[in-house]
């Protein structure tokens, strides 16, 4: 698909051509637009609201302010509430905090993995 076709489809989808799309080299424009259409905005195994909350969490963790704005608004567009956005950010903070701590403390990975397996088995058995 040529850049002009991508522009046309993007304008039909979003009402305008998103500016950064023209930073993508011609040889990749078709595949990048296809990924945006099919994976990000298409119907996939993960509902769009949850994909955007995941995107928001990744964006916050990597501290990309552009993506935080985009994924927050996209999550809301797909039905996320302010409370769900806040919970996703709180959960992201929780995971990042523990990741930082156990990595910094150099917790034994093999023992950690084995313990997670034991916990999972216990929870399954109790269910």
N, CA, C and O atoms as a Tinker XYZ file with bonds, in Angstrom:
   508  protein
     1  N      0.850000   -1.167000    0.000000    73     2
     2  CA     0.000000    0.000000    0.000000    64     1     3
     3  C      0.900000    1.236000    0.000000    63     2     4     5
     4  O      1.866000    1.310000    0.761000    81     3
     5  N      0.587000    2.174000   -0.831000    73     3     6
     6  CA     1.370000    3.403000   -0.943000    64     5     7
     7  C      1.019000    4.357000    0.202000    63     6     8     9
     8  O     -0.038000    4.237000    0.822000    81     7
     9  N      1.898000    5.280000    0.465000    73     7    10
    10  CA     1.682000    6.273000    1.517000    64     9    11
    11  C      0.368000    7.020000    1.311000    63    10    12    13
    12  O     -0.339000    7.310000    2.275000    81    11
    13  N      0.042000    7.330000    0.069000    73    11    14
    14  CA    -1.214000    8.049000   -0.192000    64    13    15
    15  C     -2.424000    7.214000    0.218000    63    14    16    17
    16  O     -3.421000    7.756000    0.697000    81    15
    17  N     -2.339000    5.894000    0.031000    73    15    18
    18  CA    -3.430000    5.010000    0.460000    64    17    19
    19  C     -3.526000    4.964000    1.992000    63    18    20    21
    20  O     -4.619000    4.971000    2.560000    81    19
    21  N     -2.375000    4.917000    2.634000    73    19    22
    22  CA    -2.354000    4.928000    4.098000    64    21    23
    23  C     -2.966000    6.223000    4.603000    63    22    24    25
    24  O     -3.772000    6.209000    5.532000    81    23
    25  N     -2.590000    7.341000    3.999000    73    23    26
    26  CA    -3.157000    8.633000    4.384000    64    25    27
    27  C     -4.675000    8.624000    4.225000    63    26    28    29
    28  O     -5.398000    9.090000    5.105000    81    27
    29  N     -5.151000    8.100000    3.111000    73    27    30
    30  CA    -6.592000    8.070000    2.859000    64    29    31
    31  C     -7.305000    7.239000    3.917000    63    30    32    33
    32  O     -8.308000    7.678000    4.479000    81    31
    33  N     -6.789000    6.027000    4.195000    73    31    34
    34  CA    -7.419000    5.156000    5.185000    64    33    35
    35  C     -7.346000    5.760000    6.580000    63    34    36    37
    36  O     -8.298000    5.672000    7.357000    81    35
    37  N     -6.220000    6.369000    6.888000    73    35    38
    38  CA    -6.067000    6.971000    8.212000    64    37    39
    39  C     -7.038000    8.138000    8.387000    63    38    40    41
    40  O     -7.631000    8.311000    9.452000    81    39
    41  N     -7.191000    8.921000    7.349000    73    39    42
    42  CA    -8.125000   10.049000    7.416000    64    41    43
    43  C     -9.561000    9.552000    7.577000    63    42    44    45
    44  O    -10.347000   10.146000    8.315000    81    43
    45  N     -9.904000    8.454000    6.882000    73    43    46
    46  CA   -11.238000    7.866000    7.032000    64    45    47
    47  C    -11.445000    7.337000    8.449000    63    46    48    49
    48  O    -12.537000    7.457000    9.005000    81    47
    49  N    -10.403000    6.753000    9.031000    73    47    50
    50  CA   -10.494000    6.141000   10.353000    64    49    51
    51  C    -10.466000    7.167000   11.475000    63    50    52    53
    52  O    -11.277000    7.098000   12.398000    81    51
    53  N     -9.542000    8.117000   11.406000    73    51    54
    54  CA    -9.300000    9.041000   12.511000    64    53    55
    55  C     -9.732000   10.479000   12.255000    63    54    56    57
    56  O     -9.711000   11.305000   13.167000    81    55
    57  N    -10.122000   10.780000   11.020000    73    55    58
    58  CA   -10.503000   12.153000   10.701000    64    57    59
    59  C     -9.340000   13.009000   10.256000    63    58    60    61
    60  O     -9.531000   14.124000    9.769000    81    59
    61  N     -8.134000   12.493000   10.420000    73    59    62
    62  CA    -6.936000   13.188000    9.969000    64    61    63
    63  C     -5.767000   12.210000    9.929000    63    62    64    65
    64  O     -5.845000   11.107000   10.470000    81    63
    65  N     -4.704000   12.624000    9.290000    73    63    66
    66  CA    -3.487000   11.813000    9.234000    64    65    67
    67  C     -2.664000   12.144000   10.471000    63    66    68    69
    68  O     -2.348000   13.306000   10.724000    81    67
    69  N     -2.325000   11.133000   11.224000    73    67    70
    70  CA    -1.527000   11.339000   12.427000    64    69    71
    71  C     -0.107000   11.711000   12.007000    63    70    72    73
    72  O      0.522000   11.013000   11.212000    81    71
    73  N      0.382000   12.815000   12.551000    73    71    74
    74  CA     1.628000   13.431000   12.101000    64    73    75
    75  C      2.842000   12.531000   12.080000    63    74    76    77
    76  O      3.608000   12.550000   11.116000    81    75
    77  N      3.034000   11.743000   13.125000    73    75    78
    78  CA     4.261000   10.951000   13.189000    64    77    79
    79  C      4.314000    9.843000   12.155000    63    78    80    81
    80  O      5.380000    9.271000   11.924000    81    79
    81  N      3.196000    9.526000   11.531000    73    79    82
    82  CA     3.167000    8.449000   10.541000    64    81    83
    83  C      4.112000    8.762000    9.373000    63    82    84    85
    84  O      4.652000    7.854000    8.742000    81    83
    85  N      4.302000   10.046000    9.098000    73    83    86
    86  CA     5.173000   10.407000    7.978000    64    85    87
    87  C      6.653000   10.363000    8.337000    63    86    88    89
    88  O      7.505000   10.647000    7.495000    81    87
    89  N      6.963000   10.010000    9.580000    73    87    90
    90  CA     8.356000    9.755000    9.950000    64    89    91
    91  C      8.777000    8.341000    9.555000    63    90    92    93
    92  O      9.966000    8.029000    9.492000    81    91
    93  N      7.784000    7.495000    9.291000    73    91    94
    94  CA     8.052000    6.103000    8.922000    64    93    95
    95  C      8.534000    6.053000    7.470000    63    94    96    97
    96  O      7.892000    6.630000    6.592000    81    95
    97  N      9.649000    5.376000    7.207000    73    95    98
    98  CA    10.144000    5.267000    5.823000    64    97    99
    99  C      9.123000    4.572000    4.912000    63    98   100   101
   100  O      8.343000    3.734000    5.365000    81    99
   101  N      9.140000    4.926000    3.652000    73    99   102
   102  CA     8.193000    4.380000    2.674000    64   101   103
   103  C      8.141000    2.860000    2.676000    63   102   104   105
   104  O      7.065000    2.276000    2.546000    81   103
   105  N      9.301000    2.212000    2.823000    73   103   106
   106  CA     9.317000    0.751000    2.743000    64   105   107
   107  C      8.623000    0.073000    3.922000    63   106   108   109
   108  O      8.327000   -1.120000    3.860000    81   107
   109  N      8.359000    0.825000    5.003000    73   107   110
   110  CA     7.700000    0.235000    6.180000    64   109   111
   111  C      6.293000    0.764000    6.426000    63   110   112   113
   112  O      5.586000    0.234000    7.283000    81   111
   113  N      5.877000    1.774000    5.713000    73   111   114
   114  CA     4.601000    2.431000    5.993000    64   113   115
   115  C      3.426000    1.457000    5.911000    63   114   116   117
   116  O      2.524000    1.504000    6.748000    81   115
   117  N      3.431000    0.592000    4.926000    73   115   118
   118  CA     2.329000   -0.359000    4.743000    64   117   119
   119  C      2.242000   -1.327000    5.920000    63   118   120   121
   120  O      1.161000   -1.539000    6.469000    81   119
   121  N      3.361000   -1.910000    6.306000    73   119   122
   122  CA     3.336000   -2.892000    7.392000    64   121   123
   123  C      3.022000   -2.232000    8.736000    63   122   124   125
   124  O      2.323000   -2.829000    9.555000    81   123
   125  N      3.513000   -1.030000    8.983000    73   123   126
   126  CA     3.220000   -0.338000   10.237000    64   125   127
   127  C      1.739000    0.025000   10.327000    63   126   128   129
   128  O      1.123000   -0.153000   11.377000    81   127
   129  N      1.172000    0.525000    9.251000    73   127   130
   130  CA    -0.253000    0.858000    9.235000    64   129   131
   131  C     -1.099000   -0.405000    9.398000    63   130   132   133
   132  O     -2.127000   -0.389000   10.076000    81   131
   133  N     -0.668000   -1.477000    8.784000    73   131   134
   134  CA    -1.391000   -2.745000    8.922000    64   133   135
   135  C     -1.409000   -3.202000   10.380000    63   134   136   137
   136  O     -2.438000   -3.661000   10.874000    81   135
   137  N     -0.274000   -3.077000   11.068000    73   135   138
   138  CA    -0.219000   -3.446000   12.490000    64   137   139
   139  C     -1.133000   -2.558000   13.325000    63   138   140   141
   140  O     -1.852000   -3.052000   14.194000    81   139
   141  N     -1.113000   -1.271000   13.075000    73   139   142
   142  CA    -1.977000   -0.356000   13.813000    64   141   143
   143  C     -3.441000   -0.742000   13.603000    63   142   144   145
   144  O     -4.206000   -0.827000   14.564000    81   143
   145  N     -3.824000   -0.971000   12.368000    73   143   146
   146  CA    -5.225000   -1.315000   12.055000    64   145   147
   147  C     -5.636000   -2.650000   12.657000    63   146   148   149
   148  O     -6.675000   -2.753000   13.310000    81   147
   149  N     -4.817000   -3.666000   12.434000    73   147   150
   150  CA    -5.230000   -5.027000   12.808000    64   149   151
   151  C     -4.965000   -5.358000   14.264000    63   150   152   153
   152  O     -5.817000   -5.957000   14.920000    81   151
   153  N     -3.803000   -4.984000   14.787000    73   151   154
   154  CA    -3.442000   -5.387000   16.144000    64   153   155
   155  C     -3.941000   -4.373000   17.172000    63   154   156   157
   156  O     -4.540000   -4.751000   18.178000    81   155
   157  N     -3.696000   -3.101000   16.921000    73   155   158
   158  CA    -4.060000   -2.107000   17.923000    64   157   159
   159  C     -5.545000   -1.795000   17.920000    63   158   160   161
   160  O     -6.162000   -1.749000   18.985000    81   159
   161  N     -6.128000   -1.583000   16.766000    73   159   162
   162  CA    -7.531000   -1.173000   16.716000    64   161   163
   163  C     -8.475000   -2.261000   16.249000    63   162   164   165
   164  O     -9.691000   -2.103000   16.353000    81   163
   165  N     -7.947000   -3.359000   15.738000    73   163   166
   166  CA    -8.795000   -4.447000   15.277000    64   165   167
   167  C     -9.308000   -5.293000   16.428000    63   166   168   169
   168  O     -8.821000   -5.200000   17.555000    81   167
   169  N    -10.279000   -6.104000   16.131000    73   167   170
   170  CA   -10.800000   -7.055000   17.110000    64   169   171
   171  C     -9.828000   -8.230000   17.175000    63   170   172   173
   172  O     -9.620000   -8.936000   16.188000    81   171
   173  N     -9.241000   -8.428000   18.345000    73   171   174
   174  CA    -8.302000   -9.528000   18.553000    64   173   175
   175  C     -8.744000  -10.300000   19.794000    63   174   176   177
   176  O     -9.825000  -10.048000   20.327000    81   175
   177  N     -7.934000  -11.218000   20.246000    73   175   178
   178  CA    -8.279000  -12.007000   21.429000    64   177   179
   179  C     -8.434000  -11.152000   22.677000    63   178   180   181
   180  O     -9.250000  -11.460000   23.546000    81   179
   181  N     -7.656000  -10.082000   22.770000    73   179   182
   182  CA    -7.751000   -9.173000   23.913000    64   181   183
   183  C     -8.649000   -8.007000   23.499000    63   182   184   185
   184  O     -8.373000   -7.331000   22.507000    81   183
   185  N     -9.716000   -7.773000   24.252000    73   183   186
   186  CA   -10.597000   -6.639000   23.909000    64   185   187
   187  C     -9.822000   -5.315000   23.897000    63   186   188   189
   188  O     -8.878000   -5.126000   24.665000    81   187
   189  N    -10.238000   -4.409000   23.015000    73   187   190
   190  CA    -9.506000   -3.163000   22.800000    64   189   191
   191  C     -9.304000   -2.345000   24.075000    63   190   192   193
   192  O     -8.240000   -1.755000   24.263000    81   191
   193  N    -10.305000   -2.300000   24.948000    73   191   194
   194  CA   -10.154000   -1.542000   26.191000    64   193   195
   195  C     -8.955000   -2.061000   26.981000    63   194   196   197
   196  O     -8.165000   -1.276000   27.504000    81   195
   197  N     -8.824000   -3.372000   27.064000    73   195   198
   198  CA    -7.726000   -3.957000   27.836000    64   197   199
   199  C     -6.389000   -3.803000   27.121000    63   198   200   201
   200  O     -5.361000   -3.607000   27.769000    81   199
   201  N     -6.391000   -3.889000   25.795000    73   199   202
   202  CA    -5.142000   -3.645000   25.062000    64   201   203
   203  C     -4.649000   -2.231000   25.339000    63   202   204   205
   204  O     -3.454000   -2.015000   25.537000    81   203
   205  N     -5.566000   -1.268000   25.352000    73   203   206
   206  CA    -5.160000    0.115000   25.580000    64   205   207
   207  C     -4.716000    0.345000   27.021000    63   206   208   209
   208  O     -3.815000    1.149000   27.261000    81   207
   209  N     -5.328000   -0.344000   27.987000    73   207   210
   210  CA    -4.855000   -0.247000   29.368000    64   209   211
   211  C     -3.460000   -0.852000   29.509000    63   210   212   213
   212  O     -2.627000   -0.344000   30.259000    81   211
   213  N     -3.213000   -1.945000   28.777000    73   211   214
   214  CA    -1.862000   -2.519000   28.744000    64   213   215
   215  C     -0.901000   -1.514000   28.117000    63   214   216   217
   216  O      0.186000   -1.271000   28.641000    81   215
   217  N     -1.313000   -0.931000   26.983000    73   215   218
   218  CA    -0.485000    0.080000   26.322000    64   217   219
   219  C     -0.182000    1.247000   27.241000    63   218   220   221
   220  O      0.934000    1.766000   27.242000    81   219
   221  N     -1.175000    1.666000   28.031000    73   219   222
   222  CA    -0.980000    2.747000   28.978000    64   221   223
   223  C      0.037000    2.348000   30.050000    63   222   224   225
   224  O      0.903000    3.142000   30.415000    81   223
   225  N     -0.070000    1.131000   30.545000    73   223   226
   226  CA     0.874000    0.660000   31.563000    64   225   227
   227  C      2.304000    0.625000   31.017000    63   226   228   229
   228  O      3.240000    1.068000   31.684000    81   227
   229  N      2.465000    0.101000   29.815000    73   227   230
   230  CA     3.797000    0.066000   29.196000    64   229   231
   231  C      4.308000    1.491000   28.989000    63   230   232   233
   232  O      5.477000    1.781000   29.242000    81   231
   233  N      3.437000    2.365000   28.535000    73   231   234
   234  CA     3.825000    3.758000   28.282000    64   233   235
   235  C      4.259000    4.460000   29.555000    63   234   236   237
   236  O      5.252000    5.187000   29.563000    81   235
   237  N      3.516000    4.242000   30.628000    73   235   238
   238  CA     3.889000    4.855000   31.908000    64   237   239
   239  C      5.215000    4.292000   32.395000    63   238   240   241
   240  O      6.064000    5.036000   32.886000    81   239
   241  N      5.396000    2.982000   32.262000    73   239   242
   242  CA     6.630000    2.345000   32.723000    64   241   243
   243  C      7.848000    2.823000   31.935000    63   242   244   245
   244  O      8.937000    2.965000   32.492000    81   243
   245  N      7.661000    3.067000   30.653000    73   243   246
   246  CA     8.778000    3.535000   29.821000    64   245   247
   247  C      8.869000    5.053000   29.797000    63   246   248   249
   248  O      9.769000    5.626000   29.183000    81   247
   249  N      7.923000    5.692000   30.475000    73   247   250
   250  CA     7.866000    7.150000   30.620000    64   249   251
   251  C      7.769000    7.884000   29.290000    63   250   252   253
   252  O      8.445000    8.886000   29.057000    81   251
   253  N      6.908000    7.356000   28.426000    73   251   254
   254  CA     6.646000    8.026000   27.149000    64   253   255
   255  C      5.382000    8.866000   27.294000    63   254   256   257
   256  O      4.272000    8.333000   27.278000    81   255
   257  N      5.548000   10.156000   27.432000    73   255   258
   258  CA     4.391000   11.018000   27.657000    64   257   259
   259  C      3.457000   11.070000   26.456000    63   258   260   261
   260  O      2.254000   11.275000   26.621000    81   259
   261  N      3.981000   10.890000   25.269000    73   259   262
   262  CA     3.139000   10.861000   24.071000    64   261   263
   263  C      2.194000    9.660000   24.132000    63   262   264   265
   264  O      0.988000    9.779000   23.914000    81   263
   265  N      2.775000    8.513000   24.433000    73   263   266
   266  CA     1.982000    7.282000   24.472000    64   265   267
   267  C      1.018000    7.267000   25.651000    63   266   268   269
   268  O     -0.068000    6.697000   25.545000    81   267
   269  N      1.390000    7.880000   26.770000    73   267   270
   270  CA     0.480000    7.962000   27.911000    64   269   271
   271  C     -0.784000    8.718000   27.502000    63   270   272   273
   272  O     -1.895000    8.278000   27.798000    81   271
   273  N     -0.615000    9.846000   26.828000    73   271   274
   274  CA    -1.774000   10.614000   26.359000    64   273   275
   275  C     -2.606000    9.768000   25.410000    63   274   276   277
   276  O     -3.821000    9.658000   25.572000    81   275
   277  N     -1.958000    9.175000   24.429000    73   275   278
   278  CA    -2.692000    8.410000   23.428000    64   277   279
   279  C     -3.434000    7.230000   24.040000    63   278   280   281
   280  O     -4.634000    7.072000   23.819000    81   279
   281  N     -2.729000    6.396000   24.810000    73   279   282
   282  CA    -3.350000    5.174000   25.330000    64   281   283
   283  C     -4.407000    5.466000   26.398000    63   282   284   285
   284  O     -5.359000    4.701000   26.551000    81   283
   285  N     -4.246000    6.561000   27.132000    73   283   286
   286  CA    -5.302000    6.948000   28.075000    64   285   287
   287  C     -6.582000    7.268000   27.317000    63   286   288   289
   288  O     -7.655000    6.769000   27.654000    81   287
   289  N     -6.461000    8.093000   26.303000    73   287   290
   290  CA    -7.648000    8.486000   25.532000    64   289   291
   291  C     -8.226000    7.314000   24.750000    63   290   292   293
   292  O     -9.445000    7.179000   24.643000    81   291
   293  N     -7.359000    6.467000   24.203000    73   291   294
   294  CA    -7.848000    5.296000   23.465000    64   293   295
   295  C     -8.564000    4.329000   24.406000    63   294   296   297
   296  O     -9.598000    3.767000   24.045000    81   295
   297  N     -8.023000    4.131000   25.608000    73   295   298
   298  CA    -8.685000    3.257000   26.582000    64   297   299
   299  C    -10.079000    3.791000   26.905000    63   298   300   301
   300  O    -11.043000    3.027000   26.962000    81   299
   301  N    -10.182000    5.089000   27.113000    73   299   302
   302  CA   -11.484000    5.696000   27.395000    64   301   303
   303  C    -12.410000    5.582000   26.195000    63   302   304   305
   304  O    -13.607000    5.343000   26.347000    81   303
   305  N    -11.854000    5.753000   25.006000    73   303   306
   306  CA   -12.648000    5.612000   23.786000    64   305   307
   307  C    -13.268000    4.220000   23.694000    63   306   308   309
   308  O    -14.384000    4.057000   23.201000    81   307
   309  N    -12.534000    3.225000   24.173000    73   307   310
   310  CA   -13.019000    1.845000   24.156000    64   309   311
   311  C    -13.740000    1.454000   25.445000    63   310   312   313
   312  O    -13.977000    0.271000   25.690000    81   311
   313  N    -14.091000    2.446000   26.271000    73   311   314
   314  CA   -14.965000    2.183000   27.404000    64   313   315
   315  C    -14.334000    2.159000   28.775000    63   314   316   317
   316  O    -15.031000    1.909000   29.758000    81   315
   317  N    -13.047000    2.408000   28.882000    73   315   318
   318  CA   -12.417000    2.424000   30.204000    64   317   319
   319  C    -12.876000    3.656000   30.977000    63   318   320   321
   320  O    -13.015000    4.741000   30.412000    81   319
   321  N    -13.107000    3.479000   32.258000    73   319   322
   322  CA   -13.484000    4.587000   33.116000    64   321   323
   323  C    -12.228000    5.212000   33.712000    63   322   324   325
   324  O    -11.141000    4.639000   33.643000    81   323
   325  N    -12.396000    6.398000   34.297000    73   323   326
   326  CA   -11.270000    7.028000   34.988000    64   325   327
   327  C    -10.760000    6.119000   36.109000    63   326   328   329
   328  O     -9.557000    6.034000   36.354000    81   327
   329  N    -11.692000    5.441000   36.785000    73   327   330
   330  CA   -11.302000    4.537000   37.874000    64   329   331
   331  C    -10.477000    3.360000   37.344000    63   330   332   333
   332  O     -9.526000    2.933000   37.998000    81   331
   333  N    -10.829000    2.836000   36.174000    73   331   334
   334  CA   -10.052000    1.731000   35.592000    64   333   335
   335  C     -8.662000    2.196000   35.169000    63   334   336   337
   336  O     -7.680000    1.474000   35.336000    81   335
   337  N     -8.588000    3.407000   34.621000    73   335   338
   338  CA    -7.282000    3.960000   34.251000    64   337   339
   339  C     -6.424000    4.114000   35.506000    63   338   340   341
   340  O     -5.246000    3.758000   35.501000    81   339
   341  N     -7.014000    4.645000   36.581000    73   339   342
   342  CA    -6.274000    4.822000   37.820000    64   341   343
   343  C     -5.826000    3.472000   38.392000    63   342   344   345
   344  O     -4.696000    3.340000   38.861000    81   343
   345  N     -6.705000    2.483000   38.352000    73   343   346
   346  CA    -6.325000    1.158000   38.858000    64   345   347
   347  C     -5.196000    0.557000   38.033000    63   346   348   349
   348  O     -4.278000   -0.048000   38.588000    81   347
   349  N     -5.253000    0.717000   36.719000    73   347   350
   350  CA    -4.184000    0.201000   35.855000    64   349   351
   351  C     -2.852000    0.854000   36.208000    63   350   352   353
   352  O     -1.817000    0.189000   36.219000    81   351
   353  N     -2.876000    2.159000   36.497000    73   351   354
   354  CA    -1.642000    2.854000   36.857000    64   353   355
   355  C     -1.158000    2.428000   38.242000    63   354   356   357
   356  O      0.047000    2.311000   38.465000    81   355
   357  N     -2.068000    2.200000   39.158000    73   355   358
   358  CA    -1.668000    1.744000   40.489000    64   357   359
   359  C     -1.050000    0.349000   40.398000    63   358   360   361
   360  O     -0.042000    0.066000   41.046000    81   359
   361  N     -1.655000   -0.513000   39.595000    73   359   362
   362  CA    -1.119000   -1.863000   39.412000    64   361   363
   363  C      0.261000   -1.810000   38.743000    63   362   364   365
   364  O      1.166000   -2.558000   39.111000    81   363
   365  N      0.408000   -0.921000   37.763000    73   363   366
   366  CA     1.706000   -0.755000   37.106000    64   365   367
   367  C      2.766000   -0.342000   38.116000    63   366   368   369
   368  O      3.879000   -0.868000   38.105000    81   367
   369  N      2.420000    0.606000   38.991000    73   367   370
   370  CA     3.340000    1.051000   40.031000    64   369   371
   371  C      3.711000   -0.097000   40.964000    63   370   372   373
   372  O      4.870000   -0.239000   41.354000    81   371
   373  N      2.731000   -0.906000   41.315000    73   371   374
   374  CA     2.964000   -2.047000   42.193000    64   373   375
   375  C      3.944000   -3.039000   41.555000    63   374   376   377
   376  O      4.910000   -3.464000   42.188000    81   375
   377  N      3.685000   -3.397000   40.306000    73   375   378
   378  CA     4.545000   -4.362000   39.607000    64   377   379
   379  C      5.948000   -3.800000   39.420000    63   378   380   381
   380  O      6.935000   -4.495000   39.666000    81   379
   381  N      6.041000   -2.545000   38.986000    73   379   382
   382  CA     7.363000   -1.938000   38.794000    64   381   383
   383  C      8.142000   -1.857000   40.102000    63   382   384   385
   384  O      9.354000   -2.070000   40.126000    81   383
   385  N      7.443000   -1.548000   41.183000    73   383   386
   386  CA     8.105000   -1.450000   42.476000    64   385   387
   387  C      8.692000   -2.780000   42.912000    63   386   388   389
   388  O      9.851000   -2.852000   43.319000    81   387
   389  N      7.888000   -3.835000   42.826000    73   387   390
   390  CA     8.394000   -5.150000   43.224000    64   389   391
   391  C      9.483000   -5.640000   42.278000    63   390   392   393
   392  O     10.442000   -6.280000   42.710000    81   391
   393  N      9.342000   -5.347000   41.008000    73   391   394
   394  CA    10.377000   -5.735000   40.050000    64   393   395
   395  C     11.703000   -5.068000   40.400000    63   394   396   397
   396  O     12.753000   -5.710000   40.401000    81   395
   397  N     11.640000   -3.792000   40.693000    73   395   398
   398  CA    12.851000   -3.064000   41.080000    64   397   399
   399  C     13.462000   -3.662000   42.344000    63   398   400   401
   400  O     14.674000   -3.865000   42.428000    81   399
   401  N     12.612000   -3.937000   43.313000    73   399   402
   402  CA    13.095000   -4.425000   44.603000    64   401   403
   403  C     13.718000   -5.819000   44.493000    63   402   404   405
   404  O     14.849000   -6.029000   44.933000    81   403
   405  N     12.983000   -6.775000   43.906000    73   403   406
   406  CA    13.524000   -8.138000   43.895000    64   405   407
   407  C     14.716000   -8.279000   42.949000    63   406   408   409
   408  O     15.595000   -9.112000   43.172000    81   407
   409  N     14.744000   -7.464000   41.894000    73   407   410
   410  CA    15.938000   -7.466000   41.048000    64   409   411
   411  C     17.120000   -6.847000   41.771000    63   410   412   413
   412  O     18.231000   -7.376000   41.722000    81   411
   413  N     16.883000   -5.724000   42.444000    73   411   414
   414  CA    17.953000   -5.056000   43.177000    64   413   415
   415  C     18.484000   -5.896000   44.325000    63   414   416   417
   416  O     19.670000   -5.844000   44.649000    81   415
   417  N     17.596000   -6.672000   44.939000    73   415   418
   418  CA    18.007000   -7.544000   46.039000    64   417   419
   419  C     18.590000   -8.866000   45.536000    63   418   420   421
   420  O     19.042000   -9.693000   46.328000    81   419
   421  N     18.577000   -9.056000   44.217000    73   419   422
   422  CA    19.126000  -10.248000   43.571000    64   421   423
   423  C     18.537000  -11.535000   44.142000    63   422   424   425
   424  O     19.247000  -12.489000   44.458000    81   423
   425  N     17.198000  -11.522000   44.260000    73   423   426
   426  CA    16.484000  -12.709000   44.719000    64   425   427
   427  C     16.794000  -13.852000   43.761000    63   426   428   429
   428  O     16.802000  -13.661000   42.545000    81   427
   429  N     17.048000  -15.037000   44.303000    73   427   430
   430  CA    17.373000  -16.204000   43.480000    64   429   431
   431  C     16.220000  -16.498000   42.524000    63   430   432   433
   432  O     15.109000  -16.807000   42.955000    81   431
   433  N     16.492000  -16.401000   41.227000    73   431   434
   434  CA    15.445000  -16.563000   40.208000    64   433   435
   435  C     14.857000  -17.970000   40.210000    63   434   436   437
   436  O     13.636000  -18.125000   40.170000    81   435
   437  N     15.697000  -18.987000   40.257000    73   435   438
   438  CA    15.203000  -20.363000   40.205000    64   437   439
   439  C     14.310000  -20.676000   41.400000    63   438   440   441
   440  O     13.278000  -21.330000   41.249000    81   439
   441  N     14.697000  -20.216000   42.575000    73   439   442
   442  CA    13.862000  -20.440000   43.759000    64   441   443
   443  C     12.555000  -19.657000   43.648000    63   442   444   445
   444  O     11.490000  -20.161000   44.006000    81   443
   445  N     12.641000  -18.428000   43.154000    73   443   446
   446  CA    11.434000  -17.615000   42.964000    64   445   447
   447  C     10.466000  -18.312000   42.015000    63   446   448   449
   448  O      9.271000  -18.411000   42.295000    81   447
   449  N     10.989000  -18.793000   40.895000    73   447   450
   450  CA    10.160000  -19.481000   39.911000    64   449   451
   451  C      9.539000  -20.742000   40.507000    63   450   452   453
   452  O      8.361000  -21.017000   40.280000    81   451
   453  N     10.309000  -21.500000   41.254000    73   451   454
   454  CA     9.786000  -22.713000   41.889000    64   453   455
   455  C      8.698000  -22.360000   42.904000    63   454   456   457
   456  O      7.685000  -23.052000   43.000000    81   455
   457  N      8.910000  -21.290000   43.651000    73   455   458
   458  CA     7.913000  -20.883000   44.640000    64   457   459
   459  C      6.616000  -20.453000   43.961000    63   458   460   461
   460  O      5.530000  -20.794000   44.431000    81   459
   461  N      6.716000  -19.713000   42.872000    73   459   462
   462  CA     5.518000  -19.325000   42.120000    64   461   463
   463  C      4.764000  -20.574000   41.673000    63   462   464   465
   464  O      3.538000  -20.622000   41.773000    81   463
   465  N      5.471000  -21.570000   41.189000    73   463   466
   466  CA     4.836000  -22.826000   40.780000    64   465   467
   467  C      4.104000  -23.490000   41.926000    63   466   468   469
   468  O      2.990000  -23.983000   41.750000    81   467
   469  N      4.725000  -23.509000   43.114000    73   467   470
   470  CA     4.076000  -24.103000   44.280000    64   469   471
   471  C      2.829000  -23.320000   44.685000    63   470   472   473
   472  O      1.809000  -23.911000   45.041000    81   471
   473  N      2.909000  -22.021000   44.632000    73   471   474
   474  CA     1.759000  -21.182000   44.982000    64   473   475
   475  C      0.608000  -21.432000   44.010000    63   474   476   477
   476  O     -0.540000  -21.587000   44.426000    81   475
   477  N      0.916000  -21.469000   42.736000    73   475   478
   478  CA    -0.116000  -21.722000   41.721000    64   477   479
   479  C     -0.794000  -23.073000   41.965000    63   478   480   481
   480  O     -2.020000  -23.181000   41.918000    81   479
   481  N      0.000000  -24.077000   42.220000    73   479   482
   482  CA    -0.569000  -25.407000   42.486000    64   481   483
   483  C     -1.448000  -25.407000   43.728000    63   482   484   485
   484  O     -2.504000  -26.040000   43.734000    81   483
   485  N     -1.036000  -24.719000   44.765000    73   483   486
   486  CA    -1.831000  -24.625000   45.991000    64   485   487
   487  C     -3.170000  -23.925000   45.723000    63   486   488   489
   488  O     -4.219000  -24.391000   46.168000    81   487
   489  N     -3.126000  -22.820000   45.002000    73   487   490
   490  CA    -4.356000  -22.071000   44.702000    64   489   491
   491  C     -5.295000  -22.903000   43.844000    63   490   492   493
   492  O     -6.505000  -22.906000   44.069000    81   491
   493  N     -4.741000  -23.615000   42.854000    73   491   494
   494  CA    -5.573000  -24.492000   42.008000    64   493   495
   495  C     -6.221000  -25.584000   42.846000    63   494   496   497
   496  O     -7.407000  -25.872000   42.682000    81   495
   497  N     -5.462000  -26.186000   43.732000    73   495   498
   498  CA    -5.975000  -27.272000   44.555000    64   497   499
   499  C     -7.061000  -26.781000   45.520000    63   498   500   501
   500  O     -8.003000  -27.510000   45.831000    81   499
   501  N     -6.918000  -25.559000   45.979000    73   499   502
   502  CA    -7.887000  -25.000000   46.927000    64   501   503
   503  C     -9.167000  -24.535000   46.242000    63   502   504   505
   504  O    -10.193000  -24.347000   46.897000    81   503
   505  N     -9.109000  -24.350000   44.934000    73   503   506
   506  CA   -10.282000  -23.830000   44.205000    64   505   507
   507  C    -11.379000  -24.858000   44.026000    63   506   508
   508  O    -12.416000  -24.557000   43.435000    81   507
